[in-house]
Amino acid sequence: MSVLRLKVGPMKKFLFRNELTSGDKLSTADLQNLLNGFLLFDEADYVRANPDVRQAVQRGEFPSGFAHFQERGNMERRFPGFNGFKWDDYIKANADLAHFRNDPNPEACAKTHFKESGYTEGRRLEP
């Protein structure tokens, strides 16, 4: 059974198999944010960014970082990693980040922004 606990923006309820009613709605953006977490997931990035997950895996509480992400991490909006992240597209998709191009290392700026705030804000990944 897959359980999603959504905590960001309008996604503040617990979703179980039959908990959604016909009146419940998730926006396209909400669903895209959930999907992005899985698309961007990278085991090494995830356990590096979440030492508590690394310890839980070492203790045998989860078979992998991905198992944690599936069960809890995505619901908690934990940073999933940079798998397939295209920093140039990220800047193009978010006009307020265009000034990153003036930095000597725009890729690092884009990645730092995405990791520290863009992911949890649900920023667009593509123009």
C-alpha positions as CSV (number, residue, x, y, z in Angstrom):
1,M,0.0,0.0,0.0
2,S,1.4,3.4,-1.0
3,V,0.8,6.2,1.5
4,L,1.4,9.9,0.7
5,R,1.4,12.5,3.4
6,L,1.5,15.9,1.7
7,K,2.7,18.9,3.7
8,V,3.2,21.7,1.2
9,G,0.8,24.4,0.2
10,P,-2.7,23.1,-0.4
11,M,-1.5,19.5,0.0
12,K,-1.9,19.4,3.8
13,K,-4.0,16.3,4.3
14,F,-3.0,12.7,4.7
15,L,-3.9,10.6,1.6
16,F,-4.5,6.9,2.1
17,R,-6.2,4.4,-0.2
18,N,-9.7,5.6,0.3
19,E,-9.4,8.9,2.2
20,L,-9.9,11.2,-0.8
21,T,-13.4,12.1,-1.5
22,S,-14.9,13.3,-4.8
23,G,-14.6,16.9,-3.6
24,D,-10.9,16.7,-2.9
25,K,-8.6,18.1,-5.5
26,L,-4.9,18.3,-6.0
27,S,-3.6,20.9,-8.4
28,T,-1.6,20.0,-11.4
29,A,1.3,21.8,-9.7
30,D,1.0,19.7,-6.6
31,L,1.0,16.5,-8.6
32,Q,4.0,17.8,-10.6
33,N,5.9,18.5,-7.5
34,L,5.4,14.9,-6.2
35,L,6.4,13.5,-9.6
36,N,9.5,15.7,-9.7
37,G,10.7,14.2,-6.5
38,F,10.8,10.8,-8.0
39,L,12.3,11.9,-11.3
40,L,15.1,13.8,-9.6
41,F,15.9,11.1,-7.0
42,D,19.5,10.2,-6.6
43,E,20.5,7.8,-3.8
44,A,23.9,9.3,-3.1
45,D,22.6,12.9,-3.1
46,Y,19.7,11.9,-0.9
47,V,21.6,10.1,1.8
48,R,24.3,12.8,1.7
49,A,21.7,15.5,2.2
50,N,19.9,13.5,4.9
51,P,22.3,12.0,7.5
52,D,19.4,10.7,9.5
53,V,18.3,8.6,6.5
54,R,21.8,7.3,6.1
55,Q,21.8,6.2,9.8
56,A,18.3,4.7,9.5
57,V,19.5,2.6,6.5
58,Q,22.6,1.6,8.4
59,R,20.4,0.4,11.3
60,G,18.3,-1.6,8.9
61,E,15.2,0.5,9.4
62,F,15.0,1.0,5.6
63,P,16.6,-1.1,2.9
64,S,17.7,2.0,1.0
65,G,17.5,5.8,0.8
66,F,14.9,5.3,-2.0
67,A,12.7,3.2,0.3
68,H,12.8,6.0,2.8
69,F,12.0,8.6,0.1
70,Q,9.0,6.6,-1.1
71,E,7.6,6.1,2.4
72,R,8.4,9.4,4.0
73,G,10.9,11.7,2.3
74,N,8.8,12.8,-0.6
75,M,5.9,13.6,1.7
76,E,8.2,15.6,3.9
77,R,9.5,17.4,0.8
78,R,13.1,16.3,1.5
79,F,15.5,17.2,-1.3
80,P,15.6,14.2,-3.6
81,G,18.9,14.9,-5.5
82,F,20.0,16.2,-8.8
83,N,19.4,13.2,-11.1
84,G,18.5,14.8,-14.5
85,F,18.5,18.3,-13.1
86,K,19.3,20.8,-15.9
87,W,20.5,24.0,-14.3
88,D,20.2,26.0,-17.5
89,D,16.5,25.0,-18.0
90,Y,15.9,25.8,-14.3
91,I,17.2,29.4,-14.8
92,K,15.2,29.8,-18.0
93,A,12.0,28.5,-16.3
94,N,12.4,31.0,-13.4
95,A,12.9,34.5,-14.7
96,D,13.8,35.9,-11.3
97,L,16.9,33.7,-11.3
98,A,18.3,35.1,-14.6
99,H,21.0,37.0,-12.7
100,F,22.6,33.7,-11.8
101,R,24.0,33.8,-15.4
102,N,26.2,36.7,-14.3
103,D,27.9,34.6,-11.7
104,P,31.2,32.9,-12.5
105,N,29.5,29.6,-11.8
106,P,25.9,29.8,-12.7
107,E,25.4,26.0,-12.4
108,A,26.4,26.1,-8.8
109,C,24.1,29.0,-8.1
110,A,21.2,27.2,-9.7
111,K,21.8,24.0,-7.9
112,T,22.2,25.7,-4.5
113,H,19.0,27.7,-5.0
114,F,17.1,24.6,-6.1
115,K,18.4,22.5,-3.2
116,E,17.9,25.2,-0.5
117,S,14.5,26.6,-1.6
118,G,13.5,25.9,-5.2
119,Y,12.5,22.3,-4.6
120,T,10.3,23.0,-1.6
121,E,8.8,26.0,-3.3
122,G,7.8,23.8,-6.2
123,R,9.8,25.8,-8.8
124,R,9.5,24.9,-12.4
125,L,12.3,22.8,-13.8
126,E,11.7,23.5,-17.5
127,P,10.6,26.6,-19.4
